[in-house]
Amino acid sequence: MLTRMDGAREDEVSGETRMARKGSRPVAWWLIGCGAMVFIMVVLGGLTRLTHSGLSMVEWQPLRLLPPLGPEEWEAAFARYRATPEFRLVNSDMDLEGFKGIFWLEFIHRLWGRAIGLAFFVPLVVFAWRGMLAPGLAGKLLAIFALGGLQGLLGWVMVKSGLVDRPDVSHFRLAAHLMTAFLILGAIEWVALDLLIPRRAAQPSRAVSTVLVLTFLTATWGALVAGLDAGLVYGTFPLMNGRLFPDDGADILNAHGAVQFTHRMLAMATLAAATWAWVKGRGATLAALAGLAWVQAALGVATLLLGVPVALASAHQAGAVALFALAVLALRLEVSLRGDRRSSAAVPSSPERRGPP
């Protein structure tokens, strides 16, 4: 009797496992769609920053989905903005129409964040209800969802820092907000690739791991540059106004020149690491990684030399996200391919048949 019950339980478990495996591809493509939405979100956030639209909404109302609907609501929203340091110190001559121009981009940015939350949570519940999530996957996805909630809170904490006594947000909070988005994107992509590409027991190469870490650090200092408007100083390359080093101190977290210098050095290190990874490993993915690193470096130099035009600066930020995502892909492929090679090497060759004695 116990044997029959154990067999029934094993059949039930194996059935659930087969169902989860069958549903892995739809889950993976859903995650890839969510990752694309996160990519768009980061680009929208960069445009919001570059157009100085981020401080136009002075209240955090996460459950509100509609903009001001009539003249009275628009006047009330504009009145709240007129009480901010940005209006008093920067935009004191702005009228209601000008306010609407910066309001809409920030509104779309926030609304898109809510859309990501819904696009992630609702299918997650459906997949879990239908038994399409492999063991352990639900916990990972809930952790990503929680990180997304933290991201929304960080966004408001960042905005709030620019509503007190100065017309700019904290560059540290801006960096935390951006890098949390990178972490969310990386986690979504890694889980999706785990579902699409079988994992092998192997360690990725140091070259690709180095590219990923350097890309993340370069983007972090890029966010500090953006938060300090440090891209508007030392607008020459490769020298910094004719000097090897900036002359405003060595504080790589606060001094405008030192922060930009650190961003430059990290970018060059990323470019060198991506190129070396391709030379060492070859392959289409590593070639694309190295090529994109060169394009991203060129965009950065052009953005600096031309005085940070919005279109170029936005493309530069989008390039950073794309480079990070491609590095995650290269790292995940390394885990699989190196594991395949090890597995092949570990399988002993079949012994030659011998004739009868």
C-alpha positions as CSV (number, residue, x, y, z in Angstrom):
1,M,0.0,0.0,0.0
2,L,2.8,2.4,0.9
3,T,4.6,1.6,-2.3
4,R,1.5,2.5,-4.3
5,M,1.1,5.8,-2.5
6,D,4.8,6.6,-3.0
7,G,4.5,5.8,-6.6
8,A,1.4,8.0,-6.9
9,R,3.3,10.9,-5.3
10,E,6.2,10.4,-7.6
11,D,3.9,10.5,-10.6
12,E,2.3,13.7,-9.3
13,V,5.6,15.4,-8.8
14,S,6.9,14.2,-12.2
15,G,3.7,15.5,-13.8
16,E,4.2,18.9,-12.1
17,T,7.8,19.0,-13.2
18,R,6.9,18.2,-16.8
19,M,4.3,20.9,-16.8
20,A,6.8,23.4,-15.5
21,R,9.3,22.4,-18.2
22,K,6.7,22.7,-20.9
23,G,5.8,26.2,-19.7
24,S,9.4,27.4,-19.4
25,R,9.6,28.9,-22.9
26,P,6.4,31.1,-22.5
27,V,7.7,32.2,-19.1
28,A,11.1,33.0,-20.6
29,W,9.7,35.1,-23.4
30,W,7.4,36.9,-20.9
31,L,10.5,37.8,-18.9
32,I,12.3,39.0,-22.0
33,G,9.3,41.3,-22.7
34,C,9.5,42.6,-19.2
35,G,13.2,43.2,-19.7
36,A,12.5,45.2,-22.8
37,M,10.0,47.3,-20.8
38,V,12.7,48.0,-18.2
39,F,15.1,49.1,-21.0
40,I,12.5,51.6,-22.3
41,M,12.0,52.7,-18.7
42,V,15.7,53.5,-18.3
43,V,15.7,55.5,-21.6
44,L,12.6,57.4,-20.4
45,G,14.3,58.2,-17.1
46,G,17.3,59.5,-18.9
47,L,15.2,61.8,-21.1
48,T,13.4,63.0,-18.0
49,R,16.7,63.9,-16.4
50,L,18.1,65.5,-19.6
51,T,15.0,67.7,-20.2
52,H,14.8,68.7,-16.5
53,S,11.3,67.2,-16.2
54,G,11.8,65.0,-13.2
55,L,10.8,67.5,-10.5
56,S,7.6,68.6,-12.2
57,M,5.5,66.1,-10.2
58,V,6.0,67.0,-6.5
59,E,3.7,64.3,-5.0
60,W,4.0,60.5,-5.0
61,Q,0.7,59.0,-5.8
62,P,1.5,55.4,-6.8
63,L,-2.2,54.5,-7.2
64,R,-3.2,57.4,-9.4
65,L,-3.2,56.6,-13.1
66,L,-4.7,59.8,-14.6
67,P,-3.1,63.2,-15.3
68,P,-4.8,66.4,-14.3
69,L,-8.2,66.4,-16.1
70,G,-9.3,70.0,-16.2
71,P,-8.1,73.6,-15.9
72,E,-8.5,73.6,-12.1
73,E,-6.4,70.4,-11.6
74,W,-3.7,71.7,-14.0
75,E,-3.6,75.0,-12.0
76,A,-3.3,73.1,-8.8
77,A,-0.5,71.0,-10.1
78,F,1.3,74.1,-11.4
79,A,0.8,75.8,-8.1
80,R,2.5,72.9,-6.3
81,Y,5.4,73.1,-8.8
82,R,5.8,76.9,-8.2
83,A,6.6,76.2,-4.6
84,T,9.7,74.1,-5.5
85,P,13.3,75.4,-5.6
86,E,13.5,74.5,-9.3
87,F,10.7,77.0,-10.2
88,R,12.0,79.7,-7.9
89,L,15.7,79.4,-9.0
90,V,15.6,78.1,-12.6
91,N,12.1,78.4,-14.2
92,S,10.6,81.4,-12.6
93,D,9.4,82.7,-16.0
94,M,7.6,79.4,-16.9
95,D,3.9,79.6,-17.7
96,L,1.3,76.8,-17.5
97,E,2.0,75.6,-21.1
98,G,5.7,75.4,-20.3
99,F,4.9,73.4,-17.2
100,K,2.7,71.0,-19.2
101,G,5.7,70.4,-21.5
102,I,7.9,69.1,-18.6
103,F,5.0,67.4,-16.7
104,W,4.0,65.0,-19.5
105,L,7.4,63.3,-19.8
106,E,7.6,62.7,-16.1
107,F,4.0,61.5,-16.0
108,I,4.7,59.0,-18.8
109,H,7.9,57.8,-17.0
110,R,5.9,57.1,-13.8
111,L,3.0,55.5,-15.7
112,W,5.4,53.2,-17.6
113,G,6.8,52.1,-14.2
114,R,3.3,51.1,-13.1
115,A,2.7,49.3,-16.4
116,I,5.9,47.3,-15.8
117,G,4.6,46.3,-12.4
118,L,1.3,45.1,-13.8
119,A,3.0,43.3,-16.8
120,F,5.2,41.5,-14.3
121,F,2.8,40.6,-11.5
122,V,-0.4,39.6,-13.3
123,P,1.3,37.0,-15.6
124,L,3.3,35.8,-12.6
125,V,0.1,34.9,-10.8
126,V,-1.3,33.2,-13.9
127,F,1.8,31.1,-14.4
128,A,2.0,30.1,-10.8
129,W,-1.7,29.2,-10.8
130,R,-1.3,27.0,-13.9
131,G,1.8,25.3,-12.4
132,M,4.1,26.6,-15.1
133,L,6.9,27.7,-12.8
134,A,9.7,25.3,-12.0
135,P,10.6,24.6,-8.4
136,G,12.4,27.6,-6.9
137,L,11.5,29.9,-9.8
138,A,8.5,31.6,-8.0
139,G,10.8,32.8,-5.2
140,K,13.3,34.3,-7.7
141,L,10.5,36.1,-9.5
142,L,8.9,37.4,-6.3
143,A,12.3,38.8,-5.3
144,I,12.6,40.6,-8.6
145,F,9.1,42.0,-8.1
146,A,10.1,43.2,-4.6
147,L,13.2,44.8,-6.1
148,G,10.9,46.6,-8.6
149,G,8.8,48.0,-5.7
150,L,12.0,49.2,-4.1
151,Q,13.0,50.9,-7.3
152,G,9.8,52.9,-7.3
153,L,10.4,54.0,-3.7
154,L,14.0,54.9,-4.6
155,G,12.7,57.0,-7.5
156,W,10.5,59.0,-5.1
157,V,13.3,59.4,-2.5
158,M,15.5,60.7,-5.3
159,V,12.8,63.2,-6.5
160,K,12.2,64.4,-2.9
161,S,15.8,65.3,-2.5
162,G,15.3,68.0,-5.2
163,L,12.2,69.5,-3.6
164,V,13.8,70.9,-0.4
165,D,16.4,73.6,-0.9
166,R,18.1,73.1,-4.3
167,P,16.8,72.5,-7.8
168,D,18.7,69.2,-8.3
169,V,18.3,65.7,-7.0
170,S,21.0,64.0,-5.0
171,H,23.5,62.5,-7.4
172,F,23.9,59.5,-5.0
173,R,20.2,58.8,-5.0
174,L,20.2,59.2,-8.8
175,A,23.0,56.6,-9.1
176,A,21.2,54.2,-6.7
177,H,18.0,54.6,-8.7
178,L,19.7,53.9,-12.0
179,M,21.8,51.0,-10.8
180,T,18.8,49.3,-9.2
181,A,17.2,49.4,-12.7
182,F,20.4,47.7,-14.0
183,L,20.2,45.0,-11.3
184,I,16.5,44.4,-12.1
185,L,17.2,44.1,-15.8
186,G,20.2,41.8,-15.2
187,A,18.2,39.5,-12.9
188,I,15.3,39.3,-15.3
189,E,17.6,38.5,-18.2
190,W,19.6,35.9,-16.3
191,V,16.4,34.0,-15.1
192,A,15.0,34.1,-18.7
193,L,18.3,32.7,-20.1
194,D,18.3,30.0,-17.5
195,L,14.9,28.9,-18.9
196,L,16.0,29.0,-22.5
197,I,19.6,27.7,-22.2
198,P,20.5,24.6,-20.1
199,R,23.0,25.5,-17.4
200,R,26.2,23.5,-17.1
201,A,28.4,23.3,-14.1
202,A,31.1,25.7,-15.2
203,Q,32.7,28.9,-14.1
204,P,32.6,31.8,-16.7
205,S,35.8,33.3,-17.9
206,R,37.3,36.1,-16.0
207,A,37.4,38.2,-19.1
208,V,33.7,38.3,-19.6
209,S,33.0,38.7,-15.8
210,T,35.4,41.7,-15.8
211,V,33.5,43.3,-18.7
212,L,30.2,43.0,-16.8
213,V,31.6,44.4,-13.6
214,L,33.4,47.3,-15.3
215,T,30.2,48.1,-17.4
216,F,28.2,48.3,-14.2
217,L,30.8,50.5,-12.5
218,T,31.2,52.8,-15.5
219,A,27.4,53.3,-15.6
220,T,27.4,54.0,-11.9
221,W,29.9,56.9,-12.3
222,G,28.0,57.9,-15.4
223,A,25.0,58.4,-13.2
224,L,27.1,60.5,-10.8
225,V,28.3,62.6,-13.8
226,A,24.7,63.1,-14.8
227,G,23.6,64.0,-11.3
228,L,26.3,66.6,-10.9
229,D,26.1,67.9,-14.5
230,A,29.8,67.1,-14.6
231,G,29.6,66.4,-18.3
232,L,29.4,70.2,-18.9
233,V,32.9,70.7,-17.5
234,Y,36.2,69.6,-19.1
235,G,34.6,69.3,-22.5
236,T,37.8,68.1,-24.2
237,F,39.2,64.7,-25.0
238,P,41.5,62.9,-24.4
239,L,43.0,65.6,-22.2
240,M,40.9,67.5,-19.6
241,N,41.3,71.1,-20.8
242,G,44.9,70.4,-21.7
243,R,45.7,68.6,-18.5
244,L,46.1,64.9,-17.7
245,F,44.1,65.2,-14.5
246,P,41.4,67.6,-13.4
247,D,42.4,70.5,-11.1
248,D,39.4,70.5,-8.8
249,G,40.6,67.9,-6.3
250,A,40.6,64.1,-6.0
251,D,37.1,63.5,-4.6
252,I,35.9,60.9,-7.0
253,L,32.4,61.0,-5.5
254,N,31.7,64.8,-5.4
255,A,34.2,66.9,-7.3
256,H,32.9,67.4,-10.8
257,G,36.3,66.9,-12.6
258,A,37.3,63.9,-10.5
259,V,33.9,62.2,-11.1
260,Q,34.2,62.7,-14.8
261,F,37.8,61.6,-14.8
262,T,36.8,58.4,-13.0
263,H,34.0,57.8,-15.5
264,R,36.5,58.2,-18.3
265,M,39.0,55.8,-16.8
266,L,36.4,53.2,-16.1
267,A,35.0,53.5,-19.7
268,M,38.5,53.0,-21.1
269,A,39.0,50.0,-18.9
270,T,35.6,48.6,-20.1
271,L,36.6,49.1,-23.7
272,A,39.9,47.4,-23.2
273,A,38.3,44.5,-21.3
274,A,35.6,43.9,-24.0
275,T,38.2,44.0,-26.7
276,W,40.5,41.6,-24.9
277,A,37.5,39.2,-24.2
278,W,36.8,39.1,-27.9
279,V,40.5,38.5,-28.8
280,K,40.8,35.8,-26.3
281,G,37.5,34.0,-26.9
282,R,36.3,35.0,-30.3
283,G,32.7,34.1,-31.2
284,A,29.8,36.3,-32.5
285,T,28.6,37.3,-29.0
286,L,32.0,38.5,-27.9
287,A,32.5,40.3,-31.2
288,A,29.2,42.1,-30.7
289,L,30.2,43.0,-27.1
290,A,33.5,44.5,-28.2
291,G,31.8,46.3,-31.1
292,L,29.1,47.8,-28.9
293,A,31.8,48.9,-26.4
294,W,33.5,50.9,-29.1
295,V,30.3,52.4,-30.3
296,Q,29.4,53.3,-26.7
297,A,32.8,54.9,-26.1
298,A,32.4,57.0,-29.3
299,L,28.9,58.1,-28.2
300,G,30.4,59.2,-24.8
301,V,33.2,61.2,-26.4
302,A,30.8,62.9,-28.9
303,T,28.4,63.7,-26.1
304,L,31.2,65.3,-24.1
305,L,32.6,67.3,-27.0
306,L,29.2,68.6,-28.2
307,G,28.1,69.9,-24.8
308,V,25.7,67.0,-23.8
309,P,23.0,67.4,-26.5
310,V,19.8,65.5,-25.4
311,A,19.7,63.1,-28.3
312,L,23.3,62.0,-28.0
313,A,23.3,61.8,-24.2
314,S,20.1,59.7,-24.4
315,A,21.7,57.4,-26.9
316,H,24.8,57.1,-24.7
317,Q,22.7,56.0,-21.7
318,A,20.7,53.5,-23.9
319,G,24.1,52.2,-25.1
320,A,25.2,51.6,-21.5
321,V,22.0,49.5,-20.8
322,A,22.5,47.6,-24.0
323,L,26.1,46.9,-23.3
324,F,25.2,45.6,-19.8
325,A,22.5,43.4,-21.2
326,L,24.9,42.0,-23.8
327,A,27.5,41.3,-21.2
328,V,25.0,39.4,-19.1
329,L,24.1,37.3,-22.2
330,A,27.8,36.7,-22.9
331,L,28.4,35.6,-19.3
332,R,25.4,33.2,-19.4
333,L,26.6,31.7,-22.7
334,E,30.0,31.2,-21.2
335,V,28.5,29.2,-18.3
336,S,26.7,26.9,-20.8
337,L,29.4,26.5,-23.5
338,R,32.3,26.0,-21.1
339,G,30.2,23.4,-19.2
340,D,29.4,21.6,-22.5
341,R,33.2,21.4,-23.2
342,R,33.9,20.1,-19.8
343,S,31.1,17.5,-20.0
344,S,32.4,16.3,-23.4
345,A,35.9,16.1,-22.0
346,A,34.7,14.2,-19.0
347,V,32.9,11.4,-21.0
348,P,35.3,8.6,-21.5
349,S,35.7,7.2,-25.0
350,S,34.1,3.8,-25.6
351,P,36.6,1.0,-25.4
352,E,37.6,-0.8,-28.7
353,R,35.9,-4.1,-29.2
354,R,38.2,-7.0,-29.0
355,G,37.7,-10.2,-30.7
356,P,37.0,-13.5,-28.9
357,P,40.0,-14.8,-27.1
